[in-house]
Amino acid sequence: MRRRDFVKTIVVLSVAQAATVRAQPIEKTRRIGVLMAHREDDPEFQEYLSAFRQGLKQFGWIEGQNYRMETRWGALDDAQVRQRSAKELLAANPDIILTQNTPPTASMLQETRTVPVVFVIVTDPVGSGFVKSLSRPGGNATGFTIMEPTTSGKWLELLKDAAPQTRRALFLFNPRTAPFANYYLGPFKAAAVLLKVEPIAATVESMSDLESVFAAQAKIPDTGLIAMPDGFLNVHRTEVVSLAARYRLPAVYPWRFFTELGGLMSYGFEQREFFASAATYIDRILKGEKPADLPVQAPTKYELVINTKAAEALGLTLSTSLLGRADELID
């Protein structure tokens, strides 16, 4: 069953309409630097970068003709790698830089407060010091933030809806790649009180940590799992989903690719769309506008994806109400 929302069509049409209105001949070759959090061999994030290229094309930017792209990958959980990659990109004299995820954006803004930076998939740009405010960034950076902190309460509600017996909820994250963890932990704990669930901050810093956390926590009955939006968990998404299935932990994830891999359910937005939308800001800045004047944008449409096969494997009988709220059912 598929009941996809029409927001993707709206995004595509909006970008296309903007491109029609604002497209103009571009003579000077510009340099665009890109700092990606994930590995180059990750097909999911290669697709996101392709969406960015396609977005640029809608505005008349053709790679190899009027712009060149310099990309660095894998700048997530190693601060030295991130800093080196940021320095290398700046050494190429870019006109503008696209950054993905919070730690790479932090590393880039430590290196420059003059070169324009457009970020995507950043959790708390104000709290991280990237911008002065969402409406008026005020510096050399702007971009696209992700889920509001109260979304962590929504994830917990969904977990309880899917597995009503849940009495303990693990909130899984890596503190090195999710330095913003408290942004979500506060609302998560507040929601846990209302839902009569014991909230547990489950921190991991390596693959061995993942295995040990799942093994230890799964011994306690009525335990469920929520994965924080965290680049480390994205990188190890296959292992996370596999461990949740092995230890029979019902789990809620922030991104649909977890559910596509066999996870129980996900509630979030489509990251690919923000990479396409980032092309709008890149275009506007290259044509003379300033990041300081372009408001940081947040997602306005979320999608709930449920994997009914995973629910069956966990012995869960999902309510008609929950299934009816899903934007997509994977079976």
C-alpha positions as CSV (number, residue, x, y, z in Angstrom):
1,M,0.0,0.0,0.0
2,R,1.3,3.4,-0.9
3,R,-0.4,6.7,0.0
4,R,2.4,9.1,-0.7
5,D,1.8,12.8,0.1
6,F,2.0,15.4,-2.6
7,V,4.7,17.5,-0.9
8,K,7.4,16.1,-3.3
9,T,5.4,17.3,-6.3
10,I,5.0,20.7,-4.6
11,V,8.8,21.0,-3.9
12,V,9.6,20.0,-7.5
13,L,7.1,22.5,-9.0
14,S,8.3,25.3,-6.6
15,V,11.9,24.8,-7.6
16,A,10.9,24.6,-11.3
17,Q,8.8,27.7,-11.1
18,A,11.6,29.6,-9.3
19,A,14.1,28.5,-11.8
20,T,11.9,29.7,-14.7
21,V,11.5,33.1,-13.1
22,R,15.1,33.6,-12.0
23,A,17.1,31.6,-14.6
24,Q,19.5,33.7,-16.6
25,P,22.6,33.1,-18.6
26,I,25.6,32.4,-16.4
27,E,29.0,33.2,-17.8
28,K,31.5,32.9,-15.0
29,T,32.6,29.4,-13.8
30,R,31.9,29.2,-10.1
31,R,33.4,26.8,-7.5
32,I,31.1,24.9,-5.1
33,G,32.6,23.0,-2.2
34,V,30.7,20.1,-0.6
35,L,31.5,18.6,2.8
36,M,29.5,15.3,3.2
37,A,29.2,13.5,6.5
38,H,29.0,10.0,5.0
39,R,31.2,7.8,3.0
40,E,31.5,8.1,-0.7
41,D,30.4,4.5,-1.3
42,D,27.1,5.0,0.5
43,P,24.5,4.9,-2.3
44,E,21.8,6.7,-0.2
45,F,23.9,9.8,0.2
46,Q,25.2,9.7,-3.4
47,E,21.5,10.0,-4.4
48,Y,21.1,13.0,-2.2
49,L,24.1,14.7,-3.9
50,S,22.6,13.8,-7.3
51,A,19.4,15.5,-6.1
52,F,21.5,18.6,-5.3
53,R,23.0,18.6,-8.8
54,Q,19.6,18.2,-10.4
55,G,18.4,21.1,-8.4
56,L,21.2,23.3,-9.6
57,K,20.5,22.2,-13.2
58,Q,17.0,23.7,-12.9
59,F,18.6,27.1,-12.3
60,G,20.9,26.8,-15.3
61,W,24.0,25.5,-13.4
62,I,25.7,22.8,-15.5
63,E,28.6,21.0,-13.9
64,G,31.7,21.3,-16.0
65,Q,30.3,24.3,-17.8
66,N,29.5,27.1,-15.4
67,Y,30.4,25.5,-12.1
68,R,32.8,23.0,-10.7
69,M,32.2,20.9,-7.6
70,E,34.9,19.9,-5.1
71,T,33.6,17.2,-2.7
72,R,35.0,15.7,0.5
73,W,33.3,12.6,2.0
74,G,33.3,10.8,5.3
75,A,33.7,13.8,7.5
76,L,31.5,12.6,10.3
77,D,33.0,11.1,13.5
78,D,36.7,12.0,13.2
79,A,37.3,15.6,14.1
80,Q,40.8,15.6,12.5
81,V,39.4,14.3,9.2
82,R,36.6,16.9,9.3
83,Q,39.0,19.8,9.9
84,R,41.4,18.6,7.3
85,S,38.6,18.2,4.8
86,A,37.3,21.7,5.6
87,K,40.8,23.2,5.1
88,E,41.2,21.4,1.8
89,L,37.9,22.7,0.5
90,L,38.8,26.2,1.5
91,A,42.2,25.9,-0.2
92,A,40.3,25.3,-3.5
93,N,38.9,28.9,-3.2
94,P,35.2,28.0,-3.4
95,D,32.6,30.7,-4.0
96,I,30.2,28.8,-1.7
97,I,30.1,25.6,0.4
98,L,27.4,23.0,1.0
99,T,27.7,21.1,4.3
100,Q,25.8,18.1,5.5
101,N,25.1,17.3,9.2
102,T,26.0,19.2,12.3
103,P,29.7,18.1,13.0
104,P,30.9,18.9,9.4
105,T,29.1,22.2,9.5
106,A,30.8,23.0,12.8
107,S,34.2,22.2,11.4
108,M,33.6,24.3,8.3
109,L,32.5,27.3,10.3
110,Q,35.5,27.0,12.5
111,E,37.6,27.5,9.4
112,T,35.7,30.4,7.8
113,R,33.2,33.1,8.7
114,T,33.4,34.8,5.3
115,V,32.8,32.1,2.6
116,P,29.1,31.5,2.3
117,V,27.9,28.2,3.7
118,V,24.6,26.5,3.1
119,F,24.0,23.6,5.5
120,V,21.5,20.7,5.3
121,I,20.3,18.2,7.9
122,V,21.5,20.3,10.9
123,T,19.6,19.8,14.2
124,D,20.0,23.0,16.2
125,P,21.8,25.8,14.2
126,V,21.1,28.5,16.8
127,G,22.2,26.4,19.7
128,S,25.3,25.2,17.8
129,G,26.3,28.8,17.1
130,F,25.9,28.6,13.3
131,V,23.3,31.4,13.1
132,K,22.0,34.1,15.3
133,S,18.4,33.2,14.7
134,L,16.4,31.1,12.3
135,S,14.6,34.1,10.7
136,R,17.8,36.3,10.4
137,P,20.9,34.1,10.4
138,G,23.1,37.2,10.4
139,G,26.4,35.6,9.3
140,N,27.9,33.6,6.5
141,A,25.7,30.6,7.0
142,T,22.1,29.6,6.4
143,G,20.3,26.4,5.3
144,F,17.9,23.7,6.3
145,T,17.3,22.3,9.8
146,I,15.6,19.0,10.7
147,M,13.0,17.9,13.2
148,E,11.8,20.0,16.1
149,P,12.8,18.8,19.6
150,T,9.2,17.9,20.4
151,T,9.3,15.3,17.6
152,S,11.0,13.0,20.1
153,G,7.7,12.9,22.0
154,K,5.9,12.0,18.8
155,W,8.4,9.1,18.3
156,L,7.6,7.8,21.8
157,E,3.9,8.1,21.2
158,L,4.3,6.0,18.0
159,L,6.3,3.4,19.9
160,K,3.6,3.1,22.5
161,D,0.9,2.9,19.8
162,A,2.7,0.1,18.0
163,A,3.8,-1.8,21.2
164,P,1.4,-0.7,24.0
165,Q,3.2,-3.0,26.5
166,T,6.4,-0.8,26.3
167,R,7.5,0.3,29.8
168,R,11.1,1.3,29.0
169,A,12.3,3.3,26.0
170,L,15.9,3.5,24.9
171,F,16.9,6.7,23.2
172,L,19.9,5.6,21.1
173,F,22.7,8.0,20.0
174,N,26.4,8.6,19.7
175,P,27.4,11.7,21.8
176,R,30.4,12.4,19.5
177,T,28.3,12.6,16.3
178,A,25.1,14.0,18.1
179,P,26.5,16.8,20.3
180,F,23.0,18.2,20.2
181,A,21.5,15.2,22.0
182,N,19.9,17.4,24.8
183,Y,17.9,19.1,22.2
184,Y,15.8,15.9,21.9
185,L,16.4,14.3,25.3
186,G,14.5,17.0,27.3
187,P,11.2,16.6,25.3
188,F,11.7,12.8,25.2
189,K,11.9,12.6,29.0
190,A,8.9,14.9,29.4
191,A,6.8,12.8,27.0
192,A,8.0,9.6,28.9
193,V,6.5,10.9,32.1
194,L,3.1,11.5,30.5
195,L,3.2,8.1,28.8
196,K,4.4,6.3,31.9
197,V,7.5,5.0,30.2
198,E,11.0,4.9,31.7
199,P,13.3,7.0,29.5
200,I,16.8,5.7,29.0
201,A,19.6,7.5,27.3
202,A,21.5,4.7,25.5
203,T,24.9,6.1,24.3
204,V,27.1,4.3,21.9
205,E,30.5,5.2,20.3
206,S,31.3,2.1,18.3
207,M,29.9,-1.0,16.7
208,S,30.9,-3.0,19.8
209,D,28.9,-0.6,21.9
210,L,25.8,-1.2,19.7
211,E,26.0,-4.9,20.2
212,S,26.5,-4.7,24.0
213,V,23.7,-2.1,24.5
214,F,21.2,-4.2,22.6
215,A,22.2,-7.4,24.3
216,A,22.0,-5.9,27.8
217,Q,18.8,-3.8,27.4
218,A,16.9,-6.5,25.6
219,K,17.1,-8.8,28.7
220,I,14.6,-6.5,30.4
221,P,11.0,-7.1,29.3
222,D,8.8,-4.5,27.6
223,T,11.8,-2.5,26.2
224,G,11.5,-0.5,23.0
225,L,13.9,1.7,21.0
226,I,14.0,5.1,19.5
227,A,16.9,6.1,17.2
228,M,17.9,9.7,17.4
229,P,18.7,11.6,14.2
230,D,22.4,10.8,14.3
231,G,24.9,10.4,11.5
232,F,26.6,7.5,13.3
233,L,23.3,5.5,13.3
234,N,22.8,6.4,9.7
235,V,26.2,4.9,8.8
236,H,25.4,1.8,10.7
237,R,21.7,1.6,9.8
238,T,21.9,-2.0,8.6
239,E,23.4,-3.2,11.8
240,V,21.0,-1.2,14.0
241,V,18.0,-2.6,12.2
242,S,19.4,-6.1,12.3
243,L,20.2,-5.9,16.1
244,A,16.6,-4.6,16.8
245,A,15.2,-7.5,14.9
246,R,17.6,-10.1,16.6
247,Y,16.8,-8.9,20.1
248,R,13.1,-8.3,19.3
249,L,13.0,-4.7,20.2
250,P,10.2,-2.6,18.6
251,A,11.9,0.5,17.2
252,V,11.0,3.9,15.8
253,Y,13.5,5.7,13.4
254,P,13.8,9.2,12.1
255,W,14.4,8.3,8.5
256,R,12.6,6.0,6.0
257,F,15.7,4.2,4.9
258,F,15.7,2.4,8.3
259,T,12.2,1.1,7.6
260,E,13.1,0.1,4.0
261,L,15.8,-2.0,5.5
262,G,13.3,-3.8,7.7
263,G,12.9,-1.5,10.7
264,L,9.4,-1.3,12.3
265,M,8.5,2.3,11.5
266,S,9.9,5.7,10.8
267,Y,8.6,9.2,11.2
268,G,10.5,12.1,9.6
269,F,10.9,14.0,6.3
270,E,12.6,13.2,3.1
271,Q,16.2,14.3,3.3
272,R,16.6,14.1,-0.5
273,E,14.2,17.0,-0.9
274,F,16.3,19.3,1.3
275,F,19.4,18.7,-0.9
276,A,17.3,19.7,-3.9
277,S,16.0,22.7,-2.1
278,A,19.6,23.7,-1.0
279,A,20.2,24.4,-4.7
280,T,17.8,27.3,-4.4
281,Y,19.8,29.0,-1.8
282,I,23.1,28.2,-3.6
283,D,21.7,29.8,-6.7
284,R,20.4,32.9,-4.9
285,I,23.7,33.4,-3.1
286,L,25.8,33.0,-6.2
287,K,23.6,35.6,-7.9
288,G,24.2,38.1,-5.2
289,E,22.1,37.5,-2.1
290,K,23.6,37.1,1.3
291,P,23.2,34.1,3.7
292,A,22.6,36.5,6.5
293,D,19.3,37.5,4.9
294,L,18.0,34.1,4.0
295,P,16.0,32.4,6.8
296,V,16.8,28.9,7.9
297,Q,14.1,26.6,6.7
298,A,12.5,23.7,8.6
299,P,10.5,20.7,7.3
300,T,6.8,21.3,7.0
301,K,5.7,17.8,6.1
302,Y,6.5,14.5,7.8
303,E,5.8,11.0,6.7
304,L,5.0,7.9,8.7
305,V,6.2,4.7,7.1
306,I,5.4,1.3,8.7
307,N,6.9,-2.0,7.8
308,T,4.1,-4.5,8.4
309,K,6.4,-7.5,7.9
310,A,8.6,-6.3,10.7
311,A,5.6,-5.8,12.9
312,E,4.5,-9.4,12.2
313,A,8.0,-10.7,13.0
314,L,7.8,-8.9,16.4
315,G,4.4,-10.4,17.1
316,L,2.8,-7.0,17.1
317,T,-0.8,-6.4,16.0
318,L,-0.9,-2.8,14.8
319,S,-4.2,-1.0,15.3
320,T,-6.3,0.1,12.4
321,S,-5.9,3.7,13.6
322,L,-2.1,3.5,13.4
323,L,-2.1,1.8,10.0
324,G,-4.6,4.4,8.8
325,R,-2.3,7.2,9.7
326,A,0.6,5.8,7.7
327,D,1.7,7.6,4.6
328,E,3.2,4.3,3.4
329,L,3.0,0.6,4.4
330,I,5.9,-1.6,3.4
331,D,5.0,-5.3,3.3
